[in-house]
Amino acid sequence: MNDGYAAGYGGDDQYELVGYDEYGRPVYRQAQAAPGGQQQYDPYQQQGQQYGQQGYGYDQYTPADGGQAAQRPYDPYDPYGSGTGYDTGQQPATPGQGSYGHPPAAQQPYDPYGQAATSGPQPPVAEQTAHIPQQAGPREEPQPSAPAADDRDYRTEQFAFVEEPAGDSEDVIDWMKFTENRTERREEARRRARTRVVALAVVLALVAVGGVGYLWYAGKLPGVGSTDDKTGSATAAGAQKRDVIAVHLHDTKGGSTSTALLVDNTTTKKGTAVLVPNGLALTGDDGSTTTLAKSVDDEGPDATRTALDSSLGTDIEGTWRLDTPYLQILVDLVGNIEVDTDADVADPEAKDKGATPLVRKGQGQTLSGKMAVAYATHRGPGERADAQLQRFGQVMQGVLRKLSSDPQAATTTIQTLGLILDPPLTEKDLGSFLAGLSDLAKGGDFRTELLPVEEGGSLSAEASDSVVKDILGGTAKSPDKDAAVSVSVRNATGVEDRTGKARVVLLNGGFTFLSGGTASGTEAKSEVVYAEAADKENAVQVAKTLGLPTDAVAQGKTSANARVSVVLGQDYEPAS
């Protein structure tokens, strides 16, 4: 089979050169017979003649003498024509000349179509079968120097694409996936870490804001006054809303009593148990003076409540009589209490004096009902009465911490006791009141305070400022227009009986006498003081009743439970 690149194989046809392909190989085609027997054009023969005449060396197609090509028999075993006229072997280039005997680049370039031939028509060649061997294309002209790698002009046909083995490709893909997954996992871990840090920062900020808000609301923030302080400074103490109930503990075996005023200040959200000593001096409806203990035993709850209101300037809403058996039941109902005890208490029913104490001294002691009663009524040898009163206050605070804060549940507990309450106090009222105090006690907003009482039952100045004013209302309640004017008398004469004589005179004059106690020193002149301008005339009448000059009357600060305060000086001379 013949093609344009393999001319002269197995045929008698003559071929002519038509050019070169893109790889530099010669392209042939079958020559057409010339009309009239004219010899066909042979570009190689003309070129050989031309180059022979010009003396440019060897021409593989033309004899060295420049004449017509000698006829040679066809040798089937020599396809490339080993004869002189058909030798296509490469010859050494002559110095100063290009490939194939061509002149250097300065000479006229090679014309593959024979246009460079200048010779005239050539004599016809005898009819023969011209064998045109397969030839390699002309070699490229040597370049003067290799250009830089970045300046080379590469063509598409100079590249070859090689497929990698399938196994290697899978390994590379797996490695790329592993690397990508590892990177993604690291990035995801970093994102999660950043998210956690941001979430933690937000939570800490919210906790900080909430904590500061709570401390501000509770008045515990450093540098900021408490709600109680703010309210006390901005609002009159008497204008605050307070609920007060008096509780009297009756020791059915010992016969003694203990009194505490339970105060729920709904304005400041504070609870207090004010412990009232039995020696507090009270004034009866008839103007007679008595003590708290005697009033509870002799006068009854109603009269005692009225006397306390008059003496302390409070508004007690009800009285709760709590006998010791009921206290024992109450403690058992709430499930025992915890108290920091300050003394060992023996079992009152033990016959042996050396028996193990019923209540041990120590922190966080758990007390049953029986133990709570024994501790609340215990007064050691040589102890003041206030020590036993403070133990009663500890027991009451422990009960409030264990009592339910739900009003309905607290009411059920009170109903279970089977108490007979004094009107107007009801079981529902008492249960709701105790539930509110229980909530304050559990939140740490409940405390106990001892009312300071001097010898003789009078209230001290400390009591008027710290307890009576701040806890129980600040000032005495405003009496009715028709009520008798309360007068507090303080003895500074140095003579003990002057207080009693002044009391008799004031009661006869229609005033209510309140004992102000005895001063530690003496005063030369007597003083009559009123707080409100409306009581100026009443103060003048008190001075005249006591036989004191009217210039002793002045406006100033009075005791918490009196409209007029009198300090008897050495100038006071009682009527005979």
C-alpha positions in Angstrom: 0.0 0.0 0.0 1.4 3.3 -1.0 0.8 6.7 0.6 2.2 10.2 0.3 5.1 9.3 2.7 6.2 6.0 1.2 6.6 6.7 -2.5 8.4 4.2 -4.7 7.4 1.0 -2.9 6.3 -1.8 -5.1 5.1 0.1 -8.3 6.2 1.5 -11.6 4.5 4.7 -11.2 6.5 7.9 -11.1 6.0 10.3 -8.2 6.7 14.0 -7.8 7.4 16.0 -4.6 4.7 18.4 -3.5 6.1 19.7 -0.3 6.7 18.9 3.4 4.4 18.3 6.2 4.5 19.9 9.7 7.1 17.5 10.8 9.5 18.1 7.9 8.8 15.0 6.0 8.5 15.1 2.1 5.0 14.5 0.6 4.7 12.9 -2.8 2.0 12.3 -5.3 1.7 10.2 -8.5 3.0 12.2 -11.5 0.6 12.6 -14.4 1.8 11.7 -17.9 2.9 14.8 -19.8 1.1 15.3 -23.2 3.2 14.8 -26.4 5.8 12.8 -24.6 7.3 15.9 -22.9 9.5 15.0 -20.1 8.1 15.5 -16.6 9.5 18.1 -14.4 12.0 16.9 -11.8 12.7 19.4 -9.2 15.5 17.4 -7.6 17.2 17.0 -11.0 17.1 20.7 -11.6 18.3 21.5 -8.2 21.1 19.0 -8.6 22.1 20.7 -11.8 21.9 24.1 -10.3 23.9 23.1 -7.3 26.3 21.2 -9.4 26.9 24.3 -11.6 27.4 26.5 -8.5 29.7 24.0 -6.9 28.0 23.7 -3.6 29.1 20.1 -2.9 27.3 16.8 -3.0 23.8 16.4 -4.4 22.2 13.1 -3.6 20.0 13.3 -6.7 22.5 14.5 -9.4 25.8 13.1 -10.5 28.9 14.9 -9.6 29.5 15.9 -13.2 26.2 17.8 -13.4 25.0 15.8 -16.4 22.1 13.6 -16.8 21.5 10.8 -14.2 23.0 7.5 -15.2 20.5 4.7 -15.6 20.9 1.9 -13.0 19.0 -1.3 -12.8 16.4 -1.5 -10.1 17.6 -3.5 -7.1 14.8 -4.9 -5.1 17.1 -5.4 -2.1 18.2 -1.8 -2.1 15.1 0.3 -1.5 17.0 3.4 -0.8 19.1 3.3 -4.0 22.6 2.7 -3.0 23.9 4.1 -6.3 25.5 7.5 -6.6 22.4 9.2 -7.9 20.1 7.8 -5.2 22.3 7.8 -2.1 20.3 9.4 0.6 22.7 8.8 3.4 23.7 11.8 5.5 27.1 13.3 4.6 29.2 15.5 6.7 28.4 19.1 6.3 31.0 21.1 4.4 32.3 24.0 6.5 30.6 27.2 5.7 27.5 25.5 4.2 24.1 24.4 5.6 22.5 21.0 5.5 22.2 19.1 2.2 24.8 21.3 0.7 22.8 24.4 0.9 24.5 27.7 1.3 24.5 29.5 4.7 21.7 31.6 5.9 23.1 34.6 4.0 22.7 32.8 0.7 19.4 32.4 -1.1 17.1 30.1 1.0 16.1 26.7 -0.1 13.0 26.6 -2.3 11.3 23.2 -2.1 9.4 23.8 -5.3 12.4 24.4 -7.4 11.8 28.0 -7.9 15.5 28.7 -7.2 16.6 26.8 -10.3 18.0 29.1 -13.0 19.0 26.6 -15.6 17.0 26.1 -18.7 15.0 23.1 -19.8 16.7 19.8 -19.3 17.0 17.1 -21.9 14.4 14.4 -21.5 15.4 11.3 -19.6 14.9 8.0 -21.2 11.7 6.3 -20.2 12.3 4.3 -17.1 10.7 3.6 -13.9 12.0 6.2 -11.5 12.3 4.9 -8.0 11.8 7.6 -5.3 12.9 6.3 -2.0 11.4 7.3 1.3 13.3 10.1 2.7 13.5 11.9 6.0 12.6 15.5 5.9 15.2 18.2 5.8 17.0 18.8 9.0 16.3 22.0 10.9 18.8 24.7 10.7 21.0 24.7 13.8 20.2 27.4 16.2 23.0 29.8 17.2 22.2 29.3 20.9 19.5 27.7 23.1 17.1 30.4 24.5 16.3 30.6 28.1 13.8 28.1 29.5 11.2 30.8 30.1 11.4 32.1 26.5 11.0 28.8 24.7 8.1 28.5 22.3 6.6 25.1 22.9 4.0 23.6 20.5 1.2 21.2 21.4 2.7 18.3 19.5 5.9 18.4 21.6 4.0 17.3 24.8 2.9 13.9 25.7 0.3 13.0 28.4 1.2 10.1 30.6 -1.4 8.4 32.7 -0.3 7.4 36.2 -1.0 3.8 37.4 -4.4 3.4 39.0 -2.9 2.2 42.3 -0.7 5.3 42.6 -3.7 7.6 41.7 -5.8 6.0 44.5 -3.0 6.5 47.0 -2.7 10.1 46.1 -6.4 10.6 46.3 -6.6 8.9 49.6 -3.7 11.0 50.9 -5.4 14.2 49.7 -8.6 13.1 51.4 -6.8 12.4 54.6 -5.0 15.7 54.5 -8.2 17.6 53.7 -10.2 15.8 56.4 -7.4 16.4 59.0 -7.4 20.1 58.1 -11.2 20.3 58.3 -11.2 18.5 61.7 -8.6 21.0 63.0 -10.6 23.9 61.7 -13.8 22.5 63.2 -12.1 22.0 66.5 -10.9 25.6 66.5 -14.5 26.8 65.6 -15.9 24.7 68.5 -13.3 26.1 70.9 -14.1 29.7 69.8 -17.8 29.0 70.3 -17.2 27.6 73.7 -15.1 30.5 74.8 -17.7 33.0 73.5 -20.5 31.0 75.3 -18.5 30.9 78.5 -17.8 34.7 78.3 -21.6 35.3 77.8 -22.5 33.1 80.7 -20.0 34.7 83.0 -21.2 38.2 82.0 -24.8 37.2 82.7 -23.8 35.7 86.1 -21.9 38.8 87.0 -24.7 41.1 86.0 -27.2 39.0 87.9 -25.0 38.8 91.0 -24.5 42.6 91.0 -28.2 43.1 90.5 -29.1 40.8 93.4 -26.6 42.4 95.7 -27.9 45.8 94.7 -31.5 44.7 95.3 -30.6 43.1 98.7 -28.6 46.2 99.7 -25.4 44.2 100.1 -23.4 45.8 97.4 -20.3 47.5 98.8 -20.6 51.3 98.8 -24.4 51.2 98.3 -26.7 51.5 101.2 -29.2 48.7 101.8 -32.9 49.0 100.9 -33.7 49.4 104.6 -31.2 52.3 104.9 -32.6 54.0 101.8 -36.1 53.6 102.9 -35.4 54.8 106.4 -33.7 57.9 105.1 -36.2 58.7 102.4 -39.4 57.5 104.2 -40.5 58.2 107.7 -40.2 55.1 109.9 -43.8 55.4 110.9 -44.9 55.4 107.3 -43.4 51.9 106.7 -45.9 49.0 106.6 -45.4 46.6 109.4 -47.3 43.6 110.6 -46.8 42.8 114.3 -48.0 39.9 116.5 -47.1 39.4 120.1 -46.3 35.8 121.2 -46.3 34.9 124.9 -44.6 31.6 125.8 -46.2 30.2 129.0 -44.1 27.6 130.9 -46.8 25.4 132.3 -44.3 23.7 134.7 -42.2 26.7 135.8 -45.0 29.3 135.7 -42.8 31.9 134.0 -43.6 33.8 130.8 -41.5 35.0 127.8 -42.7 37.6 125.3 -41.5 38.4 121.8 -42.9 40.7 119.2 -42.8 39.2 115.7 -42.4 42.0 113.1 -42.8 41.6 109.4 -41.7 44.9 107.7 -43.3 44.5 104.2 -41.7 47.7 103.0 -38.1 46.7 103.6 -38.7 42.9 103.3 -37.1 42.3 106.7 -38.3 40.2 109.6 -37.4 40.7 113.3 -38.3 39.1 116.6 -38.1 41.8 119.3 -37.5 40.2 122.7 -39.3 42.1 125.4 -38.0 41.7 128.9 -40.5 40.9 131.6 -39.4 43.9 133.7 -40.6 46.5 131.1 -42.8 49.0 132.9 -46.3 49.4 131.5 -49.2 51.7 132.3 -52.6 50.4 132.7 -55.8 52.0 131.5 -56.3 53.5 135.0 -52.9 55.0 134.9 -51.4 52.5 137.2 -47.9 51.2 136.5 -47.1 47.5 136.2 -44.6 45.2 134.6 -45.0 43.1 131.5 -44.9 39.9 133.4 -47.6 41.0 135.8 -49.7 42.3 132.9 -49.6 39.0 131.0 -50.5 37.0 134.1 -53.1 39.4 135.7 -54.5 41.6 133.0 -54.8 39.1 130.1 -53.8 39.4 126.4 -56.0 42.3 125.4 -54.9 44.6 128.2 -51.3 43.7 127.7 -51.4 44.4 124.0 -53.0 47.8 124.6 -50.3 48.6 127.2 -47.5 47.6 124.8 -49.0 49.7 122.1 -49.1 52.7 124.4 -45.6 52.1 125.8 -43.8 51.3 122.5 -45.9 53.2 120.0 -46.6 50.0 118.0 -49.8 48.6 116.5 -50.0 45.0 117.5 -52.5 43.1 115.4 -53.0 40.1 117.6 -51.7 38.0 120.5 -50.6 34.4 120.2 -50.5 32.5 123.5 -48.1 29.5 123.1 -47.9 27.1 126.0 -44.9 24.9 126.3 -46.8 21.7 125.3 -47.9 23.3 122.1 -44.3 24.5 121.4 -43.2 20.9 121.7 -45.8 19.7 119.3 -45.0 22.5 116.8 -41.3 21.6 116.8 -42.1 17.9 116.2 -44.5 18.8 113.4 -41.9 20.8 111.5 -39.4 18.0 111.8 -37.0 19.2 114.6 -34.9 22.3 114.4 -31.3 23.3 114.4 -29.9 25.8 117.0 -26.5 27.0 118.1 -26.8 26.3 121.8 -24.8 28.2 124.4 -25.3 25.9 127.4 -25.9 22.3 128.4 -29.4 21.7 129.5 -30.3 18.9 131.9 -33.4 16.8 131.4 -36.0 18.2 133.8 -37.5 14.8 134.2 -34.2 13.1 135.1 -33.9 12.1 138.8 -30.2 11.7 138.7 -28.4 15.1 138.7 -25.4 13.6 137.0 -27.4 12.3 134.1 -26.4 13.0 130.5 -27.6 16.5 129.5 -30.7 16.6 127.3 -29.2 19.4 125.2 -25.6 19.7 124.5 -23.8 23.0 124.0 -22.5 23.4 120.4 -23.0 24.6 116.9 -25.9 23.3 114.8 -27.5 21.1 117.5 -30.6 19.3 116.4 -33.4 19.7 118.9 -36.6 17.7 119.1 -39.8 19.2 120.6 -38.9 18.2 124.2 -35.3 19.5 123.8 -36.5 22.7 122.3 -38.9 23.4 125.2 -36.1 22.6 127.7 -33.7 24.9 126.0 -36.2 27.8 125.5 -37.1 27.9 129.2 -33.6 27.2 130.6 -32.1 29.8 132.9 -28.8 28.9 134.5 -27.9 29.7 138.1 -26.8 33.4 138.3 -27.9 34.2 134.8 -29.8 37.3 133.9 -33.4 36.9 132.7 -32.3 38.2 129.3 -30.2 35.0 128.7 -33.3 32.8 128.9 -35.2 35.3 126.7 -32.6 35.1 124.0 -32.8 31.2 124.0 -36.5 31.5 123.4 -35.8 33.8 120.4 -33.3 31.2 119.0 -36.0 28.5 119.2 -38.6 30.7 117.5 -36.2 31.5 114.7 -35.4 27.8 114.2 -39.1 27.0 114.0 -39.7 29.7 111.4 -36.8 28.3 109.2 -38.4 24.8 109.3 -42.0 25.9 108.8 -43.5 25.9 105.3 -43.5 29.1 103.4 -46.8 28.2 101.8 -49.6 30.0 103.6 -52.0 27.1 103.2 -49.5 24.5 104.5 -48.6 26.8 107.4 -52.3 27.3 108.3 -52.7 23.5 108.3 -49.9 23.2 110.7 -51.4 25.7 113.1 -54.8 24.0 112.8 -53.1 20.7 113.7 -51.9 22.2 117.0 -55.5 22.7 118.2 -54.8 26.1 119.7 -57.5 28.4 121.0 -56.4 31.8 119.8 -57.5 35.1 121.3 -59.6 37.3 119.0 -59.2 39.0 116.7 -56.4 36.6 115.6 -57.5 33.6 113.5 -55.7 30.4 112.5 -55.7 31.6 108.8 -54.2 35.0 109.8 -51.6 33.4 112.0 -50.7 30.8 109.4 -50.3 33.4 106.6 -48.2 35.6 108.9 -45.9 32.8 110.0 -45.4 31.7 106.3 -44.2 35.2 105.4 -41.7 35.2 108.2 -40.6 31.7 107.3 -39.8 32.9 103.8 -37.7 35.7 105.2 -35.9 33.4 107.7 -35.0 30.9 105.0 -33.5 33.8 102.9 -31.5 35.2 105.8 -33.6 38.3 106.3 -34.8 37.5 109.8 -33.0 38.4 113.0 -33.7 38.7 116.8 -33.2 41.9 118.8 -33.4 42.4 122.5 -35.2 45.5 123.7 -32.9 47.3 126.1 -34.7 48.0 129.4 -33.1 49.8 132.3 -33.5 49.1 136.0 -36.9 50.1 137.0 -38.5 49.0 133.7 -37.9 52.2 131.7 -36.6 52.3 128.1 -33.1 53.6 127.5 -32.2 56.1 124.9 -30.5 53.2 123.0 -33.8 51.4 122.9 -35.6 54.4 121.5 -33.2 54.8 118.7 -32.2 51.3 117.6 -35.3 49.2 118.3 -38.4 51.3 118.9 -37.8 53.7 116.1 -36.0 51.5 113.5 -37.9 48.3 114.1 -41.2 49.0 115.7 -42.2 52.2 113.9 -39.8 55.0 114.8 -42.3 57.3 116.7 -45.2 56.7 118.9 -48.5 56.4 117.1 -50.6 59.5 116.9 -53.2 59.3 119.7 -56.8 60.2 119.2 -57.8 63.8 119.9 -59.7 62.8 123.0 -56.9 60.5 124.3 -54.9 61.6 127.3 -51.5 63.1 126.6 -48.7 60.7 127.4 -45.9 62.1 129.4 -42.5 60.5 130.0 -40.8 61.4 133.2 -37.0 60.9 133.8 -35.6 61.5 137.3 -32.4 63.5 137.4 -32.9 65.1 140.8 -30.8 62.6 142.7 -33.7 61.7 144.9 -35.4 58.4 144.2 -39.0 59.2 145.4 -39.4 62.2 143.2 -40.5 60.0 140.3 -43.4 58.5 142.3 -44.6 62.0 143.4 -44.5 63.3 139.8 -46.5 60.3 138.7 -49.3 60.9 141.1 -49.5 64.6 140.2 -49.6 63.9 136.4 -52.3 61.1 136.8 -54.4 63.5 138.9 -54.0 66.1 136.2 -55.4 63.7 133.5 -52.1 62.8 131.8 -50.8 59.3 131.0 -47.6 58.7 132.9 -44.7 56.9 131.3 -41.6 56.1 133.2 -38.4 57.4 131.6 -36.1 55.8 134.2 -33.5 57.4 136.3 -30.6 59.4 134.9 -27.1 58.4 135.8 -26.3 62.0 136.9 -28.1 65.0 138.1 -29.4 68.1 136.3 -29.7 71.5 137.9 -32.8 72.6 135.9 -35.8 70.7 134.8 -36.9 70.5 131.1 -40.3 70.0 129.5 -39.9 69.0 125.8 -42.5 68.6 123.0 -41.9 67.3 119.5 -44.9 68.5 117.5 -46.0 72.2 117.4 -49.5 71.0 118.2 -48.3 69.7 121.6 -46.8 73.0 122.8 -49.9 73.8 124.8 -49.9 70.4 126.3 -46.3 70.8 127.3 -47.1 74.1 129.0 -49.9 72.4 131.0 -47.6 69.6 132.1 -45.1 72.2 133.3 -47.8 74.0 135.4 -49.1 70.7 136.7 -45.6 69.8 138.0 -45.0 73.3 139.3 -42.2 74.1 136.9 -41.7 77.5 135.2 -43.1 77.9 131.7 -39.7 79.0 130.4 -38.6 75.3 130.9 -40.8 74.4 128.0 -39.0 73.9 124.6 -39.4 72.1 121.4 -37.1 69.2 120.8 -36.7 65.4 120.7 -39.0 63.4 122.9 -39.0 59.7 123.7 -40.4 57.3 121.2 -43.7 56.6 123.1 -44.5 60.0 124.6 -45.8 63.3 123.3 -44.2 65.3 126.1 -40.9 64.4 127.8 -40.0 65.7 131.2 -36.5 65.7 132.8 -36.8 66.5 136.6 -33.9 68.6 137.8 -32.9 69.7 141.2 -35.1 72.7 140.9 -38.2 70.4 141.0 -40.0 70.7 144.3 -43.0 68.3 144.6 -46.1 69.5 146.3 -46.5 68.4 149.9 
